[in-house]
Amino acid sequence: MTVDKVVEARRTSCPGPIFTARKGLVDVIVGTVMMGLATDSGTQRDFPTQSKNHLPD
């Protein structure tokens, strides 16, 4: 898999990684891959949930 954009959110606590990822989505083109890097324990659960909730119409 080729990663097209990396969002750096390590060393931030919730909801920091989610806000950082949301800001990063502005530049992401549909069909590309964005990888989020985070150390907050809840991020692994939160990223997929939040990304499904914020899909473009």
PQR file with spaces between the fields and no chain letter, atoms N, CA, C, O and H, PARSE charges and radii, in Angstrom:
ATOM       1  N    MET     1       0.848   -1.172    0.000 -0.4000 1.5000
ATOM       2  CA   MET     1       0.000    0.000    0.000 -0.0000 2.0000
ATOM       3  C    MET     1       0.893    1.234    0.000  0.5500 1.7000
ATOM       4  O    MET     1       1.876    1.304    0.738 -0.5500 1.4000
ATOM       5  N    THR     2       0.549    2.177   -0.812 -0.4000 1.5000
ATOM       6  CA   THR     2       1.270    3.441   -0.877 -0.0000 2.0000
ATOM       7  C    THR     2       0.537    4.474   -0.046  0.5500 1.7000
ATOM       8  O    THR     2      -0.662    4.692   -0.220 -0.5500 1.4000
ATOM       9  H    THR     2      -0.250    2.120   -1.412  0.4000 1.0000
ATOM      10  N    VAL     3       1.263    5.105    0.856 -0.4000 1.5000
ATOM      11  CA   VAL     3       0.689    6.159    1.697 -0.0000 2.0000
ATOM      12  C    VAL     3       0.931    7.491    0.998  0.5500 1.7000
ATOM      13  O    VAL     3       2.067    7.833    0.669 -0.5500 1.4000
ATOM      14  H    VAL     3       2.237    4.928    0.998  0.4000 1.0000
ATOM      15  N    ASP     4      -0.141    8.235    0.776 -0.4000 1.5000
ATOM      16  CA   ASP     4      -0.044    9.507    0.072 -0.0000 2.0000
ATOM      17  C    ASP     4       0.155   10.699    1.003  0.5500 1.7000
ATOM      18  O    ASP     4       0.712   11.722    0.606 -0.5500 1.4000
ATOM      19  H    ASP     4      -1.064    7.958    1.044  0.4000 1.0000
ATOM      20  N    LYS     5      -0.303   10.559    2.241 -0.4000 1.5000
ATOM      21  CA   LYS     5      -0.163   11.651    3.203 -0.0000 2.0000
ATOM      22  C    LYS     5      -0.017   11.061    4.596  0.5500 1.7000
ATOM      23  O    LYS     5      -0.713   10.112    4.955 -0.5500 1.4000
ATOM      24  H    LYS     5      -0.756    9.728    2.564  0.4000 1.0000
ATOM      25  N    VAL     6       0.894   11.630    5.377 -0.4000 1.5000
ATOM      26  CA   VAL     6       1.099   11.209    6.762 -0.0000 2.0000
ATOM      27  C    VAL     6       0.714   12.368    7.671  0.5500 1.7000
ATOM      28  O    VAL     6       1.160   13.499    7.481 -0.5500 1.4000
ATOM      29  H    VAL     6       1.460   12.401    5.086  0.4000 1.0000
ATOM      30  N    VAL     7      -0.122   12.067    8.661 -0.4000 1.5000
ATOM      31  CA   VAL     7      -0.537   13.072    9.638 -0.0000 2.0000
ATOM      32  C    VAL     7       0.148   12.736   10.957  0.5500 1.7000
ATOM      33  O    VAL     7      -0.044   11.650   11.504 -0.5500 1.4000
ATOM      34  H    VAL     7      -0.485   11.148    8.815  0.4000 1.0000
ATOM      35  N    GLU     8       0.934   13.657   11.459 -0.4000 1.5000
ATOM      36  CA   GLU     8       1.704   13.475   12.697 -0.0000 2.0000
ATOM      37  C    GLU     8       0.903   13.977   13.891  0.5500 1.7000
ATOM      38  O    GLU     8       0.659   15.176   14.026 -0.5500 1.4000
ATOM      39  H    GLU     8       1.090   14.539   11.015  0.4000 1.0000
ATOM      40  N    ALA     9       0.497   13.052   14.754 -0.4000 1.5000
ATOM      41  CA   ALA     9      -0.273   13.439   15.940 -0.0000 2.0000
ATOM      42  C    ALA     9       0.274   12.770   17.198  0.5500 1.7000
ATOM      43  O    ALA     9      -0.416   12.691   18.214 -0.5500 1.4000
ATOM      44  H    ALA     9       0.695   12.078   14.644  0.4000 1.0000
ATOM      45  N    ARG    10       1.508   12.291   17.128 -0.4000 1.5000
ATOM      46  CA   ARG    10       2.107   11.662   18.310 -0.0000 2.0000
ATOM      47  C    ARG    10       2.344   12.711   19.389  0.5500 1.7000
ATOM      48  O    ARG    10       2.550   13.892   19.109 -0.5500 1.4000
ATOM      49  H    ARG    10       2.069   12.356   16.302  0.4000 1.0000
ATOM      50  N    ARG    11       2.306   12.241   20.619 -0.4000 1.5000
ATOM      51  CA   ARG    11       2.515   13.077   21.810 -0.0000 2.0000
ATOM      52  C    ARG    11       1.392   14.093   22.016  0.5500 1.7000
ATOM      53  O    ARG    11       1.585   15.109   22.683 -0.5500 1.4000
ATOM      54  H    ARG    11       2.138   11.282   20.845  0.4000 1.0000
ATOM      55  N    THR    12       0.217   13.817   21.441 -0.4000 1.5000
ATOM      56  CA   THR    12      -0.967   14.620   21.752 -0.0000 2.0000
ATOM      57  C    THR    12      -2.012   13.678   22.342  0.5500 1.7000
ATOM      58  O    THR    12      -2.066   12.498   21.996 -0.5500 1.4000
ATOM      59  H    THR    12       0.060   12.991   20.899  0.4000 1.0000
ATOM      60  N    SER    13      -2.828   14.205   23.222 -0.4000 1.5000
ATOM      61  CA   SER    13      -3.861   13.358   23.825 -0.0000 2.0000
ATOM      62  C    SER    13      -5.218   13.712   23.222  0.5500 1.7000
ATOM      63  O    SER    13      -5.384   14.754   22.590 -0.5500 1.4000
ATOM      64  H    SER    13      -2.784   15.164   23.503  0.4000 1.0000
ATOM      65  N    CYS    14      -6.164   12.834   23.431 -0.4000 1.5000
ATOM      66  CA   CYS    14      -7.503   12.984   22.902 -0.0000 2.0000
ATOM      67  C    CYS    14      -8.094   14.333   23.342  0.5500 1.7000
ATOM      68  O    CYS    14      -8.012   14.685   24.519 -0.5500 1.4000
ATOM      69  H    CYS    14      -6.029   11.987   23.945  0.4000 1.0000
ATOM      70  N    PRO    15      -8.660   15.053   22.451 -0.5600 1.5000
ATOM      71  CA   PRO    15      -9.036   14.772   21.072  0.2800 2.0000
ATOM      72  C    PRO    15      -8.031   15.284   20.046  0.5500 1.7000
ATOM      73  O    PRO    15      -8.373   15.418   18.871 -0.5500 1.4000
ATOM      74  N    GLY    16      -6.800   15.572   20.464 -0.4000 1.5000
ATOM      75  CA   GLY    16      -5.776   16.117   19.568 -0.0000 2.0000
ATOM      76  C    GLY    16      -5.563   15.327   18.290  0.5500 1.7000
ATOM      77  O    GLY    16      -5.573   15.919   17.210 -0.5500 1.4000
ATOM      78  H    GLY    16      -6.523   15.464   21.418  0.4000 1.0000
ATOM      79  N    PRO    17      -5.370   14.000   18.365 -0.5600 1.5000
ATOM      80  CA   PRO    17      -5.161   13.242   17.136  0.2800 2.0000
ATOM      81  C    PRO    17      -6.342   13.325   16.165  0.5500 1.7000
ATOM      82  O    PRO    17      -6.143   13.356   14.950 -0.5500 1.4000
ATOM      83  N    ILE    18      -7.546   13.360   16.683 -0.4000 1.5000
ATOM      84  CA   ILE    18      -8.721   13.454   15.814 -0.0000 2.0000
ATOM      85  C    ILE    18      -8.768   14.808   15.118  0.5500 1.7000
ATOM      86  O    ILE    18      -9.038   14.879   13.919 -0.5500 1.4000
ATOM      87  H    ILE    18      -7.708   13.334   17.669  0.4000 1.0000
ATOM      88  N    PHE    19      -8.507   15.882   15.857 -0.4000 1.5000
ATOM      89  CA   PHE    19      -8.495   17.215   15.243 -0.0000 2.0000
ATOM      90  C    PHE    19      -7.390   17.334   14.200  0.5500 1.7000
ATOM      91  O    PHE    19      -7.596   17.927   13.140 -0.5500 1.4000
ATOM      92  H    PHE    19      -8.287   15.825   16.831  0.4000 1.0000
ATOM      93  N    THR    20      -6.218   16.774   14.494 -0.4000 1.5000
ATOM      94  CA   THR    20      -5.105   16.819   13.546 -0.0000 2.0000
ATOM      95  C    THR    20      -5.456   16.052   12.276  0.5500 1.7000
ATOM      96  O    THR    20      -5.183   16.519   11.170 -0.5500 1.4000
ATOM      97  H    THR    20      -6.051   16.293   15.354  0.4000 1.0000
ATOM      98  N    ALA    21      -6.052   14.895   12.430 -0.4000 1.5000
ATOM      99  CA   ALA    21      -6.453   14.101   11.261 -0.0000 2.0000
ATOM     100  C    ALA    21      -7.513   14.831   10.445  0.5500 1.7000
ATOM     101  O    ALA    21      -7.459   14.844    9.215 -0.5500 1.4000
ATOM     102  H    ALA    21      -6.274   14.516   13.329  0.4000 1.0000
ATOM     103  N    ARG    22      -8.464   15.430   11.124 -0.4000 1.5000
ATOM     104  CA   ARG    22      -9.534   16.152   10.430 -0.0000 2.0000
ATOM     105  C    ARG    22      -8.958   17.304    9.601  0.5500 1.7000
ATOM     106  O    ARG    22      -9.394   17.540    8.474 -0.5500 1.4000
ATOM     107  H    ARG    22      -8.508   15.419   12.123  0.4000 1.0000
ATOM     108  N    LYS    23      -7.983   18.015   10.158 -0.4000 1.5000
ATOM     109  CA   LYS    23      -7.325   19.093    9.402 -0.0000 2.0000
ATOM     110  C    LYS    23      -6.593   18.532    8.193  0.5500 1.7000
ATOM     111  O    LYS    23      -6.573   19.151    7.129 -0.5500 1.4000
ATOM     112  H    LYS    23      -7.629   17.823   11.073  0.4000 1.0000
ATOM     113  N    GLY    24      -5.990   17.355    8.360 -0.4000 1.5000
ATOM     114  CA   GLY    24      -5.255   16.732    7.258 -0.0000 2.0000
ATOM     115  C    GLY    24      -6.144   16.263    6.127  0.5500 1.7000
ATOM     116  O    GLY    24      -5.691   16.170    4.986 -0.5500 1.4000
ATOM     117  H    GLY    24      -6.006   16.853    9.224  0.4000 1.0000
ATOM     118  N    LEU    25      -7.401   15.965    6.420 -0.4000 1.5000
ATOM     119  CA   LEU    25      -8.317   15.477    5.388 -0.0000 2.0000
ATOM     120  C    LEU    25      -8.618   16.507    4.310  0.5500 1.7000
ATOM     121  O    LEU    25      -9.056   16.149    3.217 -0.5500 1.4000
ATOM     122  H    LEU    25      -7.769   16.041    7.346  0.4000 1.0000
ATOM     123  N    VAL    26      -8.391   17.764    4.601 -0.4000 1.5000
ATOM     124  CA   VAL    26      -8.682   18.832    3.635 -0.0000 2.0000
ATOM     125  C    VAL    26      -7.923   18.606    2.326  0.5500 1.7000
ATOM     126  O    VAL    26      -8.461   18.860    1.248 -0.5500 1.4000
ATOM     127  H    VAL    26      -8.034   18.054    5.489  0.4000 1.0000
ATOM     128  N    ASP    27      -6.687   18.134    2.410 -0.4000 1.5000
ATOM     129  CA   ASP    27      -5.837   17.963    1.231 -0.0000 2.0000
ATOM     130  C    ASP    27      -5.921   16.580    0.601  0.5500 1.7000
ATOM     131  O    ASP    27      -5.325   16.354   -0.452 -0.5500 1.4000
ATOM     132  H    ASP    27      -6.250   17.927    3.286  0.4000 1.0000
ATOM     133  N    VAL    28      -6.635   15.663    1.209 -0.4000 1.5000
ATOM     134  CA   VAL    28      -6.648   14.283    0.730 -0.0000 2.0000
ATOM     135  C    VAL    28      -7.639   14.124   -0.412  0.5500 1.7000
ATOM     136  O    VAL    28      -8.790   14.552   -0.324 -0.5500 1.4000
ATOM     137  H    VAL    28      -7.119   15.847    2.065  0.4000 1.0000
ATOM     138  N    ILE    29      -7.172   13.508   -1.470 -0.4000 1.5000
ATOM     139  CA   ILE    29      -7.995   13.256   -2.646 -0.0000 2.0000
ATOM     140  C    ILE    29      -8.670   11.899   -2.473  0.5500 1.7000
ATOM     141  O    ILE    29      -8.048   10.956   -1.984 -0.5500 1.4000
ATOM     142  H    ILE    29      -6.237   13.161   -1.541  0.4000 1.0000
ATOM     143  N    VAL    30      -9.920   11.797   -2.864 -0.4000 1.5000
ATOM     144  CA   VAL    30     -10.647   10.533   -2.773 -0.0000 2.0000
ATOM     145  C    VAL    30      -9.870    9.448   -3.510  0.5500 1.7000
ATOM     146  O    VAL    30      -9.428    9.647   -4.641 -0.5500 1.4000
ATOM     147  H    VAL    30     -10.425   12.563   -3.261  0.4000 1.0000
ATOM     148  N    GLY    31      -9.712    8.312   -2.863 -0.4000 1.5000
ATOM     149  CA   GLY    31      -8.989    7.187   -3.461 -0.0000 2.0000
ATOM     150  C    GLY    31      -7.538    7.106   -3.039  0.5500 1.7000
ATOM     151  O    GLY    31      -6.840    6.156   -3.396 -0.5500 1.4000
ATOM     152  H    GLY    31     -10.071    8.151   -1.944  0.4000 1.0000
ATOM     153  N    THR    32      -7.065    8.106   -2.269 -0.4000 1.5000
ATOM     154  CA   THR    32      -5.697    8.071   -1.778 -0.0000 2.0000
ATOM     155  C    THR    32      -5.692    7.612   -0.325  0.5500 1.7000
ATOM     156  O    THR    32      -6.744    7.462    0.296 -0.5500 1.4000
ATOM     157  H    THR    32      -7.631    8.877   -1.978  0.4000 1.0000
ATOM     158  N    VAL    33      -4.494    7.391    0.204 -0.4000 1.5000
ATOM     159  CA   VAL    33      -4.342    6.846    1.555 -0.0000 2.0000
ATOM     160  C    VAL    33      -3.691    7.882    2.455  0.5500 1.7000
ATOM     161  O    VAL    33      -2.649    8.446    2.121 -0.5500 1.4000
ATOM     162  H    VAL    33      -3.639    7.513   -0.301  0.4000 1.0000
ATOM     163  N    MET    34      -4.320    8.128    3.608 -0.4000 1.5000
ATOM     164  CA   MET    34      -3.738    8.978    4.634 -0.0000 2.0000
ATOM     165  C    MET    34      -3.430    8.108    5.843  0.5500 1.7000
ATOM     166  O    MET    34      -4.279    7.334    6.287 -0.5500 1.4000
ATOM     167  H    MET    34      -5.167    7.670    3.879  0.4000 1.0000
ATOM     168  N    MET    35      -2.221    8.231    6.377 -0.4000 1.5000
ATOM     169  CA   MET    35      -1.836    7.481    7.567 -0.0000 2.0000
ATOM     170  C    MET    35      -1.710    8.453    8.730  0.5500 1.7000
ATOM     171  O    MET    35      -1.056    9.490    8.620 -0.5500 1.4000
ATOM     172  H    MET    35      -1.531    8.859    6.016  0.4000 1.0000
ATOM     173  N    GLY    36      -2.345    8.104    9.849 -0.4000 1.5000
ATOM     174  CA   GLY    36      -2.250    8.912   11.057 -0.0000 2.0000
ATOM     175  C    GLY    36      -1.312    8.261   12.056  0.5500 1.7000
ATOM     176  O    GLY    36      -1.458    7.080   12.371 -0.5500 1.4000
ATOM     177  H    GLY    36      -2.876    7.261    9.938  0.4000 1.0000
ATOM     178  N    LEU    37      -0.359    9.016   12.550 -0.4000 1.5000
ATOM     179  CA   LEU    37       0.567    8.534   13.570 -0.0000 2.0000
ATOM     180  C    LEU    37       0.163    9.141   14.901  0.5500 1.7000
ATOM     181  O    LEU    37       0.102   10.363   15.038 -0.5500 1.4000
ATOM     182  H    LEU    37      -0.240    9.975   12.294  0.4000 1.0000
ATOM     183  N    ALA    38      -0.112    8.292   15.883 -0.4000 1.5000
ATOM     184  CA   ALA    38      -0.558    8.782   17.180 -0.0000 2.0000
ATOM     185  C    ALA    38      -0.106    7.837   18.283  0.5500 1.7000
ATOM     186  O    ALA    38       0.048    6.636   18.060 -0.5500 1.4000
ATOM     187  H    ALA    38      -0.063    7.299   15.772  0.4000 1.0000
ATOM     188  N    THR    39       0.102    8.382   19.463 -0.4000 1.5000
ATOM     189  CA   THR    39       0.471    7.580   20.625 -0.0000 2.0000
ATOM     190  C    THR    39      -0.648    7.495   21.649  0.5500 1.7000
ATOM     191  O    THR    39      -0.548    6.711   22.592 -0.5500 1.4000
ATOM     192  H    THR    39      -0.024    9.358   19.645  0.4000 1.0000
ATOM     193  N    ASP    40      -1.700    8.268   21.497 -0.4000 1.5000
ATOM     194  CA   ASP    40      -2.842    8.218   22.408 -0.0000 2.0000
ATOM     195  C    ASP    40      -3.542    6.866   22.264  0.5500 1.7000
ATOM     196  O    ASP    40      -3.822    6.430   21.148 -0.5500 1.4000
ATOM     197  H    ASP    40      -1.782    8.905   20.731  0.4000 1.0000
ATOM     198  N    SER    41      -3.822    6.207   23.379 -0.4000 1.5000
ATOM     199  CA   SER    41      -4.351    4.840   23.336 -0.0000 2.0000
ATOM     200  C    SER    41      -5.723    4.723   22.676  0.5500 1.7000
ATOM     201  O    SER    41      -6.037    3.665   22.131 -0.5500 1.4000
ATOM     202  H    SER    41      -3.594    6.562   24.286  0.4000 1.0000
ATOM     203  N    GLY    42      -6.532    5.741   22.704 -0.4000 1.5000
ATOM     204  CA   GLY    42      -7.860    5.672   22.116 -0.0000 2.0000
ATOM     205  C    GLY    42      -7.905    5.947   20.628  0.5500 1.7000
ATOM     206  O    GLY    42      -8.942    5.752   19.993 -0.5500 1.4000
ATOM     207  H    GLY    42      -6.277    6.601   23.147  0.4000 1.0000
ATOM     208  N    THR    43      -6.817    6.388   20.072 -0.4000 1.5000
ATOM     209  CA   THR    43      -6.805    6.804   18.672 -0.0000 2.0000
ATOM     210  C    THR    43      -7.074    5.652   17.716  0.5500 1.7000
ATOM     211  O    THR    43      -7.749    5.838   16.704 -0.5500 1.4000
ATOM     212  H    THR    43      -5.975    6.546   20.587  0.4000 1.0000
ATOM     213  N    GLN    44      -6.565    4.482   18.014 -0.4000 1.5000
ATOM     214  CA   GLN    44      -6.770    3.328   17.134 -0.0000 2.0000
ATOM     215  C    GLN    44      -8.266    3.027   16.985  0.5500 1.7000
ATOM     216  O    GLN    44      -8.712    2.616   15.914 -0.5500 1.4000
ATOM     217  H    GLN    44      -6.017    4.331   18.836  0.4000 1.0000
ATOM     218  N    ARG    45      -9.022    3.226   18.030 -0.4000 1.5000
ATOM     219  CA   ARG    45     -10.466    3.025   17.992 -0.0000 2.0000
ATOM     220  C    ARG    45     -11.170    4.246   17.359  0.5500 1.7000
ATOM     221  O    ARG    45     -12.129    4.093   16.603 -0.5500 1.4000
ATOM     222  H    ARG    45      -8.660    3.560   18.900  0.4000 1.0000
ATOM     223  N    ASP    46     -10.681    5.445   17.677 -0.4000 1.5000
ATOM     224  CA   ASP    46     -11.362    6.675   17.255 -0.0000 2.0000
ATOM     225  C    ASP    46     -11.187    7.011   15.775  0.5500 1.7000
ATOM     226  O    ASP    46     -12.129    7.497   15.149 -0.5500 1.4000
ATOM     227  H    ASP    46      -9.901    5.569   18.291  0.4000 1.0000
ATOM     228  N    PHE    47     -10.008    6.765   15.197 -0.4000 1.5000
ATOM     229  CA   PHE    47      -9.768    7.138   13.798 -0.0000 2.0000
ATOM     230  C    PHE    47     -10.790    6.515   12.852  0.5500 1.7000
ATOM     231  O    PHE    47     -11.408    7.244   12.077 -0.5500 1.4000
ATOM     232  H    PHE    47      -9.243    6.369   15.706  0.4000 1.0000
ATOM     233  N    PRO    48     -10.993    5.205   12.882 -0.5600 1.5000
ATOM     234  CA   PRO    48     -11.970    4.627   11.942  0.2800 2.0000
ATOM     235  C    PRO    48     -13.389    5.156   12.169  0.5500 1.7000
ATOM     236  O    PRO    48     -14.109    5.424   11.207 -0.5500 1.4000
ATOM     237  N    THR    49     -13.787    5.307   13.411 -0.4000 1.5000
ATOM     238  CA   THR    49     -15.124    5.805   13.712 -0.0000 2.0000
ATOM     239  C    THR    49     -15.306    7.223   13.193  0.5500 1.7000
ATOM     240  O    THR    49     -16.308    7.526   12.546 -0.5500 1.4000
ATOM     241  H    THR    49     -13.202    5.089   14.193  0.4000 1.0000
ATOM     242  N    GLN    50     -14.349    8.081   13.470 -0.4000 1.5000
ATOM     243  CA   GLN    50     -14.446    9.482   13.034 -0.0000 2.0000
ATOM     244  C    GLN    50     -14.366    9.615   11.537  0.5500 1.7000
ATOM     245  O    GLN    50     -15.060   10.452   10.959 -0.5500 1.4000
ATOM     246  H    GLN    50     -13.535    7.834   13.996  0.4000 1.0000
ATOM     247  N    SER    51     -13.541    8.816   10.890 -0.4000 1.5000
ATOM     248  CA   SER    51     -13.423    8.946    9.423 -0.0000 2.0000
ATOM     249  C    SER    51     -14.717    8.529    8.736  0.5500 1.7000
ATOM     250  O    SER    51     -15.086    9.111    7.716 -0.5500 1.4000
ATOM     251  H    SER    51     -12.977    8.137   11.360  0.4000 1.0000
ATOM     252  N    LYS    52     -15.417    7.524    9.283 -0.4000 1.5000
ATOM     253  CA   LYS    52     -16.707    7.131    8.699 -0.0000 2.0000
ATOM     254  C    LYS    52     -17.746    8.215    8.913  0.5500 1.7000
ATOM     255  O    LYS    52     -18.631    8.395    8.076 -0.5500 1.4000
ATOM     256  H    LYS    52     -15.118    7.052   10.111  0.4000 1.0000
ATOM     257  N    ASN    53     -17.656    8.940   10.017 -0.4000 1.5000
ATOM     258  CA   ASN    53     -18.619    9.997   10.319 -0.0000 2.0000
ATOM     259  C    ASN    53     -18.389   11.264    9.507  0.5500 1.7000
ATOM     260  O    ASN    53     -19.268   12.124    9.447 -0.5500 1.4000
ATOM     261  H    ASN    53     -16.938    8.794   10.698  0.4000 1.0000
ATOM     262  N    HIS    54     -17.221   11.394    8.883 -0.4000 1.5000
ATOM     263  CA   HIS    54     -16.882   12.637    8.185 -0.0000 2.0000
ATOM     264  C    HIS    54     -16.546   12.410    6.711  0.5500 1.7000
ATOM     265  O    HIS    54     -15.706   13.107    6.143 -0.5500 1.4000
ATOM     266  H    HIS    54     -16.507   10.696    8.932  0.4000 1.0000
ATOM     267  N    LEU    55     -17.202   11.441    6.107 -0.4000 1.5000
ATOM     268  CA   LEU    55     -17.005   11.219    4.686 -0.0000 2.0000
ATOM     269  C    LEU    55     -17.690   12.327    3.902  0.5500 1.7000
ATOM     270  O    LEU    55     -18.740   12.821    4.313 -0.5500 1.4000
ATOM     271  H    LEU    55     -17.884   10.874    6.569  0.4000 1.0000
ATOM     272  N    PRO    56     -17.098   12.726    2.761 -0.5600 1.5000
ATOM     273  CA   PRO    56     -17.748   13.764    1.951  0.2800 2.0000
ATOM     274  C    PRO    56     -19.074   13.268    1.385  0.5500 1.7000
ATOM     275  O    PRO    56     -19.259   12.071    1.166 -0.5500 1.4000
ATOM     276  N    ASP    57     -19.983   14.189    1.156 -0.4000 1.5000
ATOM     277  CA   ASP    57     -21.303   13.835    0.582 -0.0000 2.0000
ATOM     278  C    ASP    57     -21.189   13.520   -0.890  0.5500 1.7000
ATOM     279  O    ASP    57     -22.190   13.204   -1.533 -0.5500 1.4000
ATOM     280  H    ASP    57     -19.833   15.162    1.334  0.4000 1.0000
